[in-house]
């Protein structure tokens, strides 16, 4: 019996654990998921310092002419103490002297030899960066489950961290089924088709940060399929397409079952892609997607992406949404959760005019999709919709609600 989309996602969440961790240099960490939380071992900045080139002064000397015969440079190890009636020349990043109450930018003073005339009004704390105002010692600056970006490396480097613990990359194995399907790099006969799904799965998995490999295509016999599956069980995730319906030669599910697959769900109340099946053999997740390219793509984005997110250990494992408005009136057949691919221009979402399950061209046209509630038969122009992005990444740490009602 087909399960709901929410139930399918809930079963994935309950049955998948994050992968093991590994230690890598911070320069190689962007795109990976932190496997541990990181706490600051010292303040940032480490000491009070100047945010400007100027003069370290006391507020009580505002409007006065004071003497200045010292300079503090960035990197100086100084223990100078500022005296009343004195201004110490200071450079950006240099440690401020004791008793310093503000920094006056150099363009705001008048210099006459060793004397400096200060402005009439000086604000206490002006242009002084306080130790720990950016990051305090003991503060968690990266949490386990965060996806690392190039800018996170600045945080690690600022704390003297050279290597970090991250979840290892998800290993994805892909193979197609069907005697009529041939790899896109081979010559085909008039009665054959190129397998467009397998390279799509491989490329999309790589885009999502996985290591993917192609295990070839199994012919429509159980023995051939079992051989392909057995050779791929060292992967974390096996993706197949086709052979999951009810045709005379649809043996894919049977081949997996004979190898001990525990089925998490077989069939989802979704259009397109109802025959999608997900299970496990040991610790290897198995996803059988429909053979029709558009149906396969839709269910990849909803279910396979969720599996990859959970395996990768990210805390933001739920689909992220962008709230938009319908750009046109659009009628649909009610009764099942329906996925509509479309274009999102930053203001409105417009469904693609042609998007049959077996089509390929909509895959590159769509940059988002909506999942419409079974009760809806008409989406009126201007109606609020929840857009799930495809061509850009957007995930959430909590369930945002992905259905358009």
C-alpha positions in Angstrom: 0.0 0.0 0.0 1.3 3.4 -0.9 2.3 5.7 1.9 2.0 9.4 2.2 5.0 11.7 1.4 5.2 12.7 5.1 5.1 9.1 6.3 7.8 8.1 3.7 10.1 11.0 4.9 9.4 10.1 8.5 10.4 6.4 7.9 13.6 7.6 6.3 14.4 9.8 9.3 13.8 6.9 11.7 15.9 4.4 9.8 19.0 6.2 8.7 22.0 7.2 10.9 24.8 9.6 10.0 28.0 8.1 8.5 31.3 7.8 10.3 33.6 10.7 10.6 37.1 11.5 9.3 39.7 14.1 10.0 40.7 16.5 7.1 42.5 19.8 6.8 40.3 22.9 7.1 41.1 23.9 3.5 39.4 20.8 2.2 36.3 21.1 4.5 34.0 23.3 2.5 30.9 21.4 1.5 31.4 18.8 4.3 29.4 18.4 7.5 31.0 19.0 10.9 31.0 15.8 12.9 31.8 17.6 16.1 31.1 21.0 17.7 34.0 23.4 18.1 34.5 25.7 21.1 36.7 28.8 21.2 39.9 28.3 23.2 40.5 32.0 23.4 38.8 35.4 22.8 38.6 36.9 19.4 40.0 39.5 19.3 42.4 38.2 21.8 43.0 41.7 23.2 41.5 45.2 23.1 42.8 46.8 19.9 42.3 49.8 17.6 39.8 49.7 14.7 41.4 52.8 13.1 44.7 54.5 12.5 44.6 57.3 15.0 45.3 58.3 18.6 44.5 56.5 21.9 43.1 59.1 24.3 41.1 59.7 27.4 37.6 61.1 27.0 38.4 63.8 29.6 41.0 65.3 27.2 38.4 66.1 24.5 38.9 69.6 23.0 42.3 69.9 24.5 45.8 70.0 23.1 47.8 67.0 24.3 51.3 65.8 23.9 52.1 62.7 21.7 55.6 61.1 21.4 54.8 57.4 21.2 53.5 55.0 18.5 52.0 51.5 18.9 52.0 49.3 15.8 50.0 46.2 15.1 52.0 43.2 16.4 53.7 45.2 19.1 53.9 43.6 22.5 53.3 46.7 24.5 52.4 47.5 28.1 52.2 51.3 27.7 49.9 53.2 30.1 48.1 56.2 28.8 48.5 59.3 31.0 46.1 62.3 31.3 47.0 65.0 28.8 48.7 62.4 26.5 47.7 60.8 23.2 49.5 57.8 21.8 49.6 57.3 18.1 48.2 53.9 17.2 47.7 51.8 14.1 44.8 49.5 13.1 44.9 46.2 15.0 47.5 47.4 17.5 46.8 46.7 21.2 45.4 49.7 23.0 47.4 51.0 26.0 46.0 50.8 29.6 43.6 53.7 30.5 42.7 54.2 26.8 39.0 55.2 26.6 38.7 55.8 22.9 40.5 56.0 19.6 40.3 59.3 17.6 40.8 58.8 13.9 43.8 60.6 12.5 41.7 62.7 10.2 39.8 64.2 13.2 42.8 65.8 14.9 45.1 68.7 14.2 48.9 67.9 14.6 51.5 70.5 15.5 54.8 68.9 16.1 54.6 66.8 19.3 51.2 68.4 20.2 47.8 67.0 19.0 44.6 69.0 19.2 41.6 66.7 19.9 38.0 67.2 18.8 35.4 68.7 21.1 33.4 65.5 21.5 34.8 62.0 22.0 32.6 59.1 22.6 33.8 56.6 25.2 34.8 53.3 23.5 34.9 54.8 20.0 36.8 52.7 17.5 38.1 50.2 20.2 37.5 46.5 19.4 37.0 44.8 22.7 38.6 41.4 23.5 36.0 38.7 22.8 33.4 40.9 21.1 33.6 38.7 18.0 34.0 35.3 19.7 34.3 34.7 23.4 36.5 31.9 25.0 34.3 28.9 25.6 31.7 29.9 23.0 30.6 27.3 20.5 31.4 28.7 17.0 30.7 25.6 14.9 28.0 23.1 15.8 27.9 19.5 14.9 25.8 19.1 11.9 26.6 22.4 10.3 27.6 22.3 6.6 31.0 23.9 6.3 31.6 26.8 3.8 34.7 28.5 2.7 33.9 31.3 5.3 33.9 28.8 8.1 37.5 28.2 7.5 38.2 31.7 8.7 36.7 30.8 12.0 38.8 27.7 12.3 42.0 29.5 11.3 41.3 32.3 13.8 41.4 29.7 16.6 44.5 28.0 15.3 42.6 24.9 14.2 44.3 23.1 11.3 42.2 19.9 11.0 38.6 19.1 11.8 36.3 16.1 12.1 33.7 15.8 9.3 31.3 13.1 8.2 32.7 11.2 5.3 31.2 11.6 1.9 28.2 9.5 1.0 29.1 6.7 -1.4 26.4 6.4 -4.1 26.2 3.5 -6.6 24.0 3.8 -9.7 22.8 1.3 -12.2 20.0 1.1 -14.7 17.7 -1.8 -15.5 16.1 -2.9 -18.8 17.4 -4.7 -21.9 16.2 -1.8 -24.1 18.5 0.8 -22.3 22.1 1.4 -23.3 24.7 3.7 -21.9 24.8 7.1 -23.6 28.4 6.5 -24.9 27.4 3.4 -26.9 25.8 3.1 -30.3 22.1 2.1 -30.1 19.8 0.2 -32.5 16.4 1.5 -33.5 14.6 -0.5 -30.9 16.8 0.7 -28.0 17.0 3.8 -25.8 19.8 5.7 -24.2 19.8 5.6 -20.4 19.4 9.2 -19.4 18.6 8.5 -15.7 21.9 6.9 -14.6 24.1 9.9 -15.6 21.5 12.2 -14.1 21.6 10.4 -10.8 25.4 10.3 -10.8 25.8 14.0 -11.6 23.1 15.1 -9.1 24.7 13.0 -6.4 28.0 14.7 -7.1 26.3 18.1 -6.9 25.0 17.2 -3.5 28.5 16.3 -2.3 28.6 12.6 -2.8 31.1 10.2 -4.4 29.2 8.5 -7.1 30.0 5.5 -9.3 28.2 3.7 -12.1 27.8 0.0 -11.8 26.6 -0.6 -15.3 23.2 -1.8 -16.4 21.5 -5.0 -15.4 19.5 -6.9 -17.9 15.9 -7.9 -17.1 16.7 -11.2 -15.3 16.9 -11.7 -11.5 20.4 -13.2 -11.7 21.8 -10.3 -13.6 20.2 -7.8 -11.3 21.5 -9.6 -8.2 25.0 -9.6 -9.6 24.9 -5.8 -10.0 23.4 -5.3 -6.6 26.0 -7.6 -4.8 28.8 -5.6 -6.5 27.5 -2.4 -5.1 26.7 -3.2 -1.5 29.9 -1.4 -0.3 28.1 1.8 -1.2 26.0 3.8 1.3 23.2 4.3 -1.2 22.2 2.3 -4.3 20.0 4.0 -6.8 18.2 2.2 -9.6 15.5 3.3 -12.0 12.9 1.2 -13.8 11.7 -2.3 -13.0 9.7 -1.1 -10.0 6.2 -1.3 -11.6 4.1 -4.4 -12.3 5.3 -5.4 -15.8 6.1 -9.0 -16.6 9.8 -8.3 -16.5 9.9 -5.9 -13.6 12.3 -7.9 -11.4 14.2 -5.2 -9.6 12.3 -5.4 -6.3 12.4 -9.2 -6.4 16.2 -9.2 -6.9 16.7 -6.9 -3.9 14.3 -8.9 -1.8 16.2 -12.1 -2.5 19.4 -10.4 -1.3 17.7 -9.6 2.0 16.3 -6.1 1.5 14.1 -4.8 4.3 11.5 -2.6 2.6 10.8 0.7 4.3 8.0 1.6 1.9 6.9 0.4 -1.5 4.8 3.0 -3.3 4.2 6.7 -2.4 1.0 8.7 -2.8 2.6 11.1 -5.2 2.1 12.1 -8.9 4.4 11.4 -10.7 6.4 8.6 -9.2 4.0 6.4 -7.2 6.0 3.1 -7.6 9.1 4.6 -5.8 10.5 2.0 -3.4 13.0 2.4 -0.6 14.6 -0.3 1.6 17.9 -1.4 3.3 20.3 -4.3 2.9 22.5 -4.1 6.0 23.6 -0.5 6.2 23.1 0.2 2.5 20.1 2.2 1.6 18.3 1.1 -1.6 16.1 3.4 -3.7 14.2 2.1 -6.7 13.0 5.1 -8.7 10.6 5.0 -11.7 12.0 4.6 -15.1 10.3 7.8 -16.5 13.0 10.5 -16.3 10.8 13.3 -14.9 9.2 11.0 -12.4 12.6 9.8 -11.4 13.9 13.3 -11.0 11.0 14.5 -8.8 11.4 11.6 -6.4 15.1 11.9 -6.4 14.7 15.5 -5.2 12.2 14.6 -2.5 13.4 11.2 -1.2 17.0 10.6 -2.4 18.1 14.0 -1.4 16.6 13.5 2.1 18.5 10.2 2.4 21.8 11.9 1.4 21.1 14.7 3.9 20.5 12.2 6.7 23.6 10.1 5.9 25.8 13.2 5.7 24.8 14.1 9.3 23.6 17.6 8.6 21.3 19.1 11.1 19.5 20.9 8.2 18.0 17.8 6.7 14.5 19.0 5.9 13.6 20.5 2.6 13.8 24.3 2.6 11.1 26.3 1.0 10.7 29.7 -0.6 7.3 31.3 -0.2 6.1 32.7 -3.5 3.0 33.4 -5.5 1.5 31.7 -8.5 2.3 33.6 -11.7 -0.7 32.1 -13.6 -3.9 30.2 -13.1 -3.2 26.5 -13.2 -5.7 23.6 -13.1 -4.7 20.1 -11.8 -6.5 16.8 -11.2 -7.2 16.4 -7.5 -7.0 13.2 -5.4 -3.2 12.8 -5.0 -0.3 14.9 -4.0 0.9 16.3 -7.3 4.3 17.7 -8.0 4.6 20.6 -10.4 7.9 21.7 -11.9 8.2 25.3 -12.7 10.3 28.5 -13.0 10.8 30.8 -10.1 11.8 34.4 -10.9 12.2 35.7 -7.4 8.6 36.9 -7.2 6.4 34.3 -8.8 6.3 30.6 -9.5 5.0 29.5 -13.0 4.5 25.8 -13.7 6.0 24.5 -16.9 3.4 24.0 -19.6 4.6 20.5 -20.5 5.8 18.1 -17.8 4.7 14.5 -18.5 6.5 11.8 -16.5 8.5 10.5 -19.4 9.8 13.8 -20.6 13.5 14.9 -20.3 13.5 18.6 -21.4 11.6 19.9 -18.3 14.5 18.6 -16.1 16.8 21.4 -17.1 14.1 24.0 -17.4 12.8 23.7 -13.9 14.5 25.6 -11.0 11.9 24.7 -8.5 8.8 22.7 -7.7 5.7 22.7 -5.6 3.8 19.8 -4.0 0.1 20.4 -4.3 -2.4 19.0 -1.7 -4.9 16.4 -3.0 -7.8 18.7 -2.3 -6.6 21.4 -4.7 -7.9 21.4 -8.3 -7.1 25.0 -9.2 -4.1 27.2 -8.3 -5.1 30.8 -8.9 -2.7 33.5 -10.0 -1.4 35.2 -6.9 -2.0 32.3 -4.6 0.7 31.6 -2.0 2.8 28.6 -2.8 5.7 26.8 -1.2 8.6 26.4 -3.7 11.2 23.7 -3.1 14.4 24.8 -4.9 16.2 22.5 -7.3 19.0 24.6 -8.8 20.1 26.1 -5.5 20.5 24.6 -2.1 18.1 25.4 0.7 17.6 23.1 3.7 16.1 23.7 7.1 16.8 22.5 10.6 13.1 22.0 11.3 10.1 20.9 9.2 8.9 24.0 7.4 5.9 22.4 5.8 6.3 21.6 2.1 2.7 21.3 0.9 0.8 24.0 -1.0 -2.8 24.0 0.2 
